[in-house]
Amino acid sequence: MLDTSTPLMFPQWGHLYQALAPWAEAALRAIVGLALVPHGLRNTFGMFPATGVRSHNLTELAQQLDNDGYRPGKFWAPAISITQLAGGPMLALGLFTRPVALVILIFLIVANYERWRVGKYFWNQLGLEYTLMWTIVALYFLVHGGGAISLDHLLVGRQF
């Protein structure tokens, strides 16, 4: 819903903004949710091996997590993979949006801590710049739900 408490600079565009707002929200949700999938494919199934990661399957991911202090790695590795491979598409579709956004948010908060610990801010130095944006979007969908163009809304008529 478009906030009408502040007058628009170009009031004649108000109807356009209102019409496009749910589509922009759905596009943002879809892109962020689907962006998690390649990471899950890489860490779980070894796809995209030349992208600079140390783990190419769940066993290697579990070992990496243990080495980085996230124990037990055998628990966290599949949890991360499920978050990326199932939670990502669910967020993209707007299915159980708030619970899925909460799980993704928790995952990303830890990822931000790790990125800050390793590279500080800038993404090209392994910093948190990139994951921080994902985190804010996950927070947005935790607070706002999936919106009008979501499976929550279309199938159930309610937002989770």
N, C-alpha and C positions, 0 to 999 in steps of 0.2 A: 504494500500500500504506500502510495506516495504521500510524504509529509507535506501537508498544506498549511502548516502553521507559519512558515516563512514564505513570503511572496516570491514567486519566481521572477527572475530577471526578464524572461520572455514568457509571459503567461500563456500565449497562444501555443506553446509547446507542451503544456501540461498534460494534455490528452495523450500525446506521443510518449512522454515519459511514463505515464501510468500504464499504457499498453505494453511498453518494452520492459518495464521493471521486473515482472515475473520471469520473462525470458532471459534477462541478464542474470538474474539470481540462479535460474536453472543451469545456465551455461557455466557459471562459476562453480556451482556444485558438481557438475559433470566433469569439468576439467580437473578440479582438485581431486575428486574421487578416482578418476581414471589415471591420474598421474602417479598414484601409488602402485598401480598394477605392475609396470615394468620393474620396479624395485623388488616386488615380491617374486616375479618371474626370475629375476637375476639371482637373488639370494636363495631361492628354493630349488630352482631347476637348472641353474647355471647358464641361463640365457644372457646374452650381451656380455660375454666374458672379457671383452677388451675395454670395459668401462671403469677400470681402476679399483675394483673391489677385491677384498681378500677372500671372500667366501663365495662359493659357487654351488652350495647345497646346504641342507639343514645341518648336517654334521659339522661342516666347516663354519657355518654361522654360529652354531652352539659353542664351538671351540673359541671363535673370535670373541663372543660375548663373555665367556668365562675369563679369557685373557684380559678383557677390558674391565672386569670387575662386576659384570651383570650376571650373577649366579642365581640359580643354576641355568646355564646356557641351554640345556636340554629342554627346559620349560619355556624360556623366553624365545628361542628360535622359532618354534612352531606358532607361538602367540603372535610374533611379529609377522610371520608369513600369512597367517589367517587375517590379521588386521589389514595387511596390504592386498591380499588376493580376494578376500570376501568383503571386508569392510569398505575398501575403496569403491568397488562396483555398487555396493549398497548405498553409499553416500551419493555416488553419481546418479543413481536412479531415484534417490529420495525415499528409500525404503528403511523404515525404522530409523529415521534420520537422526533424531536426538541421541538415542543410545549409541548408535554407530559413531556419531560425531564425538561423543564423550570418549570412547575407546581410542579413536584416532587422535584426539586432543592429548590424552595421556601419553600415547606413544610419541607424539611430536614434542611434547614438553621434555621428555627424556632425550629425544634426538637433539633438541636445541641445547640442552645442557652439555651433551657430548660434543656437539659442534663448537660450542663456546670454549669448552675445555681444550679441544684440539686446535681450532683455527681462529678463534675469536669471532669476528663479524663477517668478513668478506667471503662470499661463496667460492671464489676462485682460490681461496686459501683454506678450503674445507670449513669455513665459518658458518654461522647460523643464519645469514642473510636470507637464504632460500627457504630453509625450513621454518623460519620465523613467519614468513608470509603464509605458508600452509597452516601454521598453528593458528593464526588470527582468523583465517577462513573457517577452520574447524570450530573455533569458538563461536563465530558468527552463526553457523548452522546449529550448534548446540543451543544457542539462545533463541534463534528465530525459527528453527524447524526447517522442513524441506520446502515450504512455500506452496503456492497454488499449482505449480507444474512439478508435481512429485507423485511417486506411487503411493505415499502415505495419503495424500489428498485425494488422488484418483480412485484408489481401491477401497479405502476406509472412510474417506470423507473427514478425517481428523488427522492432526499431526501428533506424532509421538514426542 
